[in-house]
Amino acid sequence: MPSLGIQELLVIFVILLVIFGGSKLPLLGRGMGEGIRNFKRGLRSDDASELEEKQP
């Protein structure tokens, strides 16, 4: 899987800027960050519950 370079990231950023506008980008980034944090918390809580179930 090829990695993204600086040029590709700039093109993606410009496309997002055109689609969503400058005022919506911070809200979009904040929402994505919160989603990732919640996903990680969910994974950690699932691991903790599995460990509790395995212990006698």
Backbone as CSV, one residue per row, in Angstrom:
resi,resn,N_x,N_y,N_z,CA_x,CA_y,CA_z,C_x,C_y,C_z
1,MET,0.842,-1.171,0.000,0.000,0.000,0.000,0.888,1.236,0.000
2,PRO,0.756,2.075,-0.987,1.615,3.265,-1.061,1.252,4.290,0.011
3,SER,2.268,4.980,0.484,2.016,6.013,1.487,1.699,7.338,0.798
4,LEU,1.057,8.223,1.529,0.695,9.530,0.985,1.845,10.500,1.193
5,GLY,2.190,11.213,0.164,3.227,12.231,0.243,2.626,13.598,0.507
6,ILE,3.479,14.586,0.536,3.048,15.959,0.803,2.101,16.458,-0.300
7,GLN,2.428,16.167,-1.538,1.594,16.648,-2.646,0.190,16.052,-2.584
8,GLU,0.092,14.765,-2.279,-1.216,14.131,-2.203,-2.033,14.707,-1.052
9,LEU,-1.382,14.942,0.088,-2.083,15.519,1.230,-2.578,16.931,0.931
10,LEU,-1.781,17.709,0.210,-2.202,19.055,-0.165,-3.410,19.026,-1.101
11,VAL,-3.419,18.098,-2.037,-4.558,17.976,-2.953,-5.806,17.593,-2.172
12,ILE,-5.687,16.647,-1.242,-6.832,16.239,-0.425,-7.334,17.424,0.402
13,PHE,-6.413,18.197,0.988,-6.795,19.345,1.796,-7.528,20.394,0.963
14,VAL,-7.047,20.650,-0.239,-7.700,21.640,-1.113,-9.098,21.164,-1.500
15,ILE,-9.248,19.890,-1.793,-10.566,19.351,-2.137,-11.517,19.486,-0.947
16,LEU,-11.039,19.158,0.253,-11.880,19.311,1.443,-12.248,20.768,1.682
17,LEU,-11.303,21.664,1.440,-11.556,23.082,1.616,-12.632,23.574,0.655
18,VAL,-12.590,23.099,-0.578,-13.589,23.501,-1.573,-14.958,22.921,-1.221
19,ILE,-14.998,21.667,-0.791,-16.280,21.012,-0.505,-16.933,21.582,0.751
20,PHE,-16.176,21.656,1.855,-16.767,22.023,3.140,-16.609,23.498,3.496
21,GLY,-15.671,24.185,2.911,-15.445,25.579,3.254,-14.516,25.710,4.459
22,GLY,-13.944,26.880,4.615,-12.969,27.100,5.670,-13.535,27.068,7.068
23,SER,-14.798,27.447,7.228,-15.365,27.491,8.572,-15.769,26.114,9.089
24,LYS,-16.022,25.169,8.205,-16.459,23.837,8.622,-15.294,22.886,8.895
25,LEU,-14.098,23.173,8.379,-12.980,22.250,8.547,-12.589,22.025,10.009
26,PRO,-12.508,23.048,10.860,-12.185,22.769,12.271,-13.235,21.892,12.952
27,LEU,-14.505,22.119,12.626,-15.556,21.281,13.208,-15.445,19.842,12.720
28,LEU,-15.114,19.670,11.466,-14.949,18.341,10.899,-13.774,17.617,11.554
29,GLY,-12.665,18.303,11.726,-11.491,17.709,12.384,-11.767,17.357,13.829
30,ARG,-12.474,18.240,14.535,-12.804,17.980,15.941,-13.710,16.759,16.050
31,GLY,-14.677,16.655,15.159,-15.585,15.504,15.172,-14.863,14.199,14.883
32,MET,-13.932,14.240,13.947,-13.159,13.033,13.644,-12.284,12.642,14.831
33,GLY,-11.680,13.619,15.485,-10.840,13.332,16.651,-11.640,12.718,17.787
34,GLU,-12.830,13.247,18.041,-13.681,12.690,19.085,-14.115,11.265,18.733
35,GLY,-14.399,11.036,17.476,-14.785,9.699,17.043,-13.672,8.687,17.244
36,ILE,-12.446,9.081,16.916,-11.307,8.187,17.096,-11.072,7.912,18.573
37,ARG,-11.177,8.963,19.422,-11.005,8.775,20.859,-12.056,7.832,21.426
38,ASN,-13.297,7.992,21.017,-14.359,7.111,21.501,-14.148,5.675,21.037
39,PHE,-13.669,5.507,19.831,-13.379,4.177,19.311,-12.292,3.498,20.137
40,LYS,-11.217,4.235,20.459,-10.134,3.675,21.271,-10.624,3.323,22.676
41,ARG,-11.459,4.200,23.254,-12.024,3.904,24.578,-12.854,2.630,24.540
42,GLY,-13.626,2.461,23.486,-14.441,1.265,23.343,-13.594,0.018,23.240
43,LEU,-12.488,0.101,22.516,-11.599,-1.053,22.416,-10.987,-1.389,23.765
44,ARG,-10.575,-0.367,24.499,-9.978,-0.607,25.819,-10.996,-1.195,26.785
45,SER,-12.215,-0.722,26.760,-13.220,-1.244,27.680,-13.583,-2.689,27.325
46,ASP,-13.573,-3.025,26.038,-13.820,-4.411,25.637,-12.705,-5.318,26.127
47,ASP,-11.456,-4.861,26.033,-10.333,-5.654,26.513,-10.421,-5.849,28.017
48,ALA,-10.801,-4.820,28.746,-10.912,-4.918,30.199,-12.020,-5.893,30.589
49,SER,-13.137,-5.862,29.883,-14.247,-6.778,30.208,-13.865,-8.215,29.886
50,GLU,-13.076,-8.440,28.843,-12.626,-9.792,28.512,-11.699,-10.316,29.593
51,LEU,-10.819,-9.482,30.126,-9.922,-9.898,31.185,-10.689,-10.231,32.455
52,GLU,-11.720,-9.473,32.768,-12.535,-9.756,33.949,-13.285,-11.070,33.802
53,GLU,-13.730,-11.384,32.608,-14.462,-12.632,32.376,-13.557,-13.842,32.477
54,LYS,-12.298,-13.713,32.082,-11.370,-14.845,32.089,-10.871,-15.167,33.487
55,GLN,-10.846,-14.189,34.388,-10.362,-14.428,35.734,-11.429,-15.204,36.535
56,PRO,-10.976,-16.219,37.337,-11.930,-17.021,38.112,-12.545,-16.274,39.270
